Amino acid sequence: MDICSVSEITKYIKNLMERDRVLPKLMIRGEISNFKQYASGHCYFTLKDAGAALKAVLFRSRAQQLKFMPTNGMKIVASGTISVYERDGVYQLYADALFPEGAGELSVAFEQLKAKLTAEGLFEPVHKQKLPDFPAVIGIITSPSGAVLRDIYRVAKRRNPNVKLVLYPVQVQGEQSAGQIVRAMQFFNKAYPVDLLIVGRGGGSMEDLWSFNEEAVVRAIFASHIPVISAVGHETDYTLADFVSDVRAATPSQAAELAVPDVRELKRYVYSLRAQLMAKGQRCLQVKRSYLTACLQSAAMKSPQMLIAAKRQRMDYISERFQELMRQAVREKKYRLQVGLGKLTILNPAEVMQRGYAIVQAEKRIVRRISEVKSGAVIEVMLADGSFTAVVGEVREEKKNGKSEEIII
Amino acid sequence: MARAKKLSFEESLAGLETIVSELEGGDISLADLLDKYTQGVKLSEACLQELSAAEKAMDLMIQEKNGEIEQCELQIEGE
């Protein structure tokens, strides 16, 4: 037989207990005694019944989550793990939650299911669907008799008289209840599409509300592709249906308020949008109009006569200048003409003849050279005021020695 | 041009909101302005009409009997 140390055997026992099927996760009913909460926040107590006692510890992080204060003599159910505290060599309950006995079993079930479904992520905000802005048809799952339906009806109709309500009547407590609620959820989702569902009932004890904590109901609400508002019990009552629904209403009236927009408010909103449309449209027009006005008030547009006068002035100037140029051109031509005429006068043979010269023609041609006349030819001699014919006498050609020939006339 | 299909209230309202915000800038041609304005007025009419729709839907109560679905008018006590 091996010899082992106290530590070794204690560790062995601890491992044994931790690998056990029951001890690591169990719930124990008992009465609290020797309850002490230390400054650290950890709670130590003994759980006992008529025949036995069990040491228990509830660490601060867990103790903070208790909704009630444990006291000596209180009958509770504790959930947690039994393991060994090696230093003292004792086994004890490491509690993680305490539930007061009485409302007891339901509370335990509630906490267990809540923990399970939380772990599955059913209550995550990411799964929440947005409610429609303006639902036309709303499915209601509740009791056909009772204040809930009437409250929803009144508030919904007051806010929108045209909203259509479709009731799927169910029992909201008792054995049949959960099954009927699940059936109703499936009916709307599969056979009768509506814009929104309200599922709920009035206030009551935890037992009364229990259907809304049933796993099947919670899962049916989770599975709904139609947005769901839950309205279970009063403001202080919370059920798992409330956790899983897309929106939790504190009361049935509030559910209707959340579900149905007030048409008068919507109308006011639409009218305000319309007013904005008109105001902004007007302002756009005004911007354009003032731009146009600015254009029109520019000097040119303001007085077209001025513009025309300026054009006319310019035209006058141009035409004046044109005329001036014309006159100048004419003057120039006239001058040149006069010069030409002067020259012409000098060259005019009549003028020359006035001075005593004569023009001699032979055979109708002007004689320029002596060689063009022959002795004995008849020539015509023109003077300024008349002419006569003559017969050529001796023809003398002028030589270089200066000896001249006489012309006999 | 084919007549556009009837818009839901939400669509009409969203359209109206868009137009109002588009006019915010003021930088818009006159033709566009008139177009948007007319469209905005039409959408607002559609919204208001939807809100005051005259036909009143009948509220119903569903009953399933042996797999058969029955619908009857919803009667509210005291209403």
Interface residues (C-beta under 8 A of the other chain):
Chain A: P132 D133 F134 A136 V137 P144 S145 L149 R150 Y153 R154 P161 N162 V163 K164 L165 V166 L167 Y168 P169 R183 F187 A191 Y192 V263 L266 K267 V270 Y271 L273 R274 Q276 L277 K280 G281 R283 C284 L285 V287 K288
Chain B: S8 F9 E10 L13 L16 E17 I19 V20 L23 E24 G26 I28 L30 L33 K36 Y37 G40 V41 S44 C47 L48 E50 L51 S52 A53 E55 K56 A57 M58 D59 L60 M61 I62 Q63 E64 I69 L74 I76 E77 G78 E79
